[in-house]
Amino acid sequence: MGHGHMRAVLCRRLKHVELTAGQKRRLSEAIGRRLLSGKFSEQFFCQLRTLARVDHDALEYWCGRALGESTRSYVHRFAQRALRLPGRAVLGE
């Protein structure tokens, strides 16, 4: 299994866990910087979905930066798609 797949599995499991403010910030920064770098696989969208559940404001911030700073079309597609995700889901859904 590749690292992208393992990150996707971890993100799907994180939806069942309450994170502290510090954990949310670190998760947001890791996912956001990965989006900006453009170094991700198709499974990366699971990470963006997790960020939407955990901190939708942070998702909007990082997607806005990606749309404004990145020259890569696939980064723009991921960011635009992520911005259509709904906000925080109820724990356990």
Wavefront OBJ file of the C-alpha trace (Angstrom):
o trace
v 0.000 0.000 0.000
v 1.180 3.493 -0.762
v 1.419 6.431 1.593
v -1.531 8.179 -0.083
v -3.757 5.211 0.630
v -2.682 5.056 4.271
v -3.342 8.796 4.714
v -6.833 8.277 3.252
v -7.513 5.413 5.684
v -6.341 7.525 8.630
v -8.533 10.427 7.562
v -11.610 8.213 7.327
v -10.914 7.017 10.877
v -10.336 10.546 12.201
v -14.004 11.394 11.678
v -14.752 9.311 14.777
v -12.311 11.231 17.005
v -12.598 14.614 18.731
v -9.398 16.580 18.174
v -7.919 19.301 20.370
v -7.448 22.807 18.961
v -3.711 22.171 18.556
v -4.305 18.894 16.733
v -6.796 20.594 14.414
v -4.281 23.350 13.651
v -1.484 20.888 12.892
v -3.782 18.760 10.729
v -4.958 21.860 8.866
v -1.417 23.030 8.197
v -0.261 19.594 7.013
v -3.168 19.181 4.594
v -3.063 22.812 3.455
v 0.656 22.778 2.728
v 0.256 19.516 0.843
v -2.470 21.118 -1.295
v -0.239 24.117 -2.017
v 2.705 21.893 -2.944
v 0.670 19.921 -5.467
v 2.374 16.713 -4.351
v -0.568 14.418 -3.736
v -2.471 11.503 -5.255
v -6.159 11.054 -6.033
v -6.804 9.818 -2.469
v -5.820 13.284 -1.221
v -9.454 14.333 -1.502
v -10.172 12.218 1.616
v -7.811 14.546 3.482
v -9.644 17.612 2.180
v -12.953 16.048 3.232
v -11.525 15.484 6.717
v -10.397 19.106 6.883
v -13.914 20.206 5.894
v -15.316 18.263 8.864
v -12.652 19.412 11.320
v -12.264 23.082 10.368
v -14.208 24.371 7.371
v -12.769 27.884 7.796
v -9.260 26.466 7.454
v -10.350 24.541 4.352
v -11.587 27.795 2.798
v -8.325 29.539 3.729
v -6.054 26.875 2.199
v -8.205 26.456 -0.914
v -8.210 30.230 -1.406
v -4.430 30.284 -1.147
v -4.136 27.365 -3.567
v -6.382 29.087 -6.101
v -4.434 32.317 -5.796
v -0.884 30.977 -5.605
v -0.708 27.713 -7.538
v -0.186 27.600 -11.282
v -1.160 23.926 -11.477
v -4.592 23.255 -12.969
v -5.116 20.037 -10.992
v -4.516 21.918 -7.711
v -7.196 24.404 -8.781
v -9.607 21.544 -9.571
v -9.051 19.944 -6.163
v -9.440 23.294 -4.372
v -12.628 24.190 -6.261
v -14.110 20.754 -5.583
v -13.184 20.972 -1.895
v -14.870 24.365 -1.545
v -18.172 22.689 -2.452
v -17.896 20.297 0.525
v -20.399 20.833 3.333
v -19.219 22.053 6.747
v -18.687 20.049 9.906
v -20.628 16.815 10.112
v -22.013 15.481 13.368
v -19.543 13.104 15.031
v -20.263 9.541 14.004
v -21.933 10.334 10.691
l 1 2 3 4 5 6 7 8 9 10 11 12 13 14 15 16 17 18 19 20 21 22 23 24 25 26 27 28 29 30 31 32 33 34 35 36 37 38 39 40 41 42 43 44 45 46 47 48 49 50 51 52 53 54 55 56 57 58 59 60 61 62 63 64 65 66 67 68 69 70 71 72 73 74 75 76 77 78 79 80 81 82 83 84 85 86 87 88 89 90 91 92 93
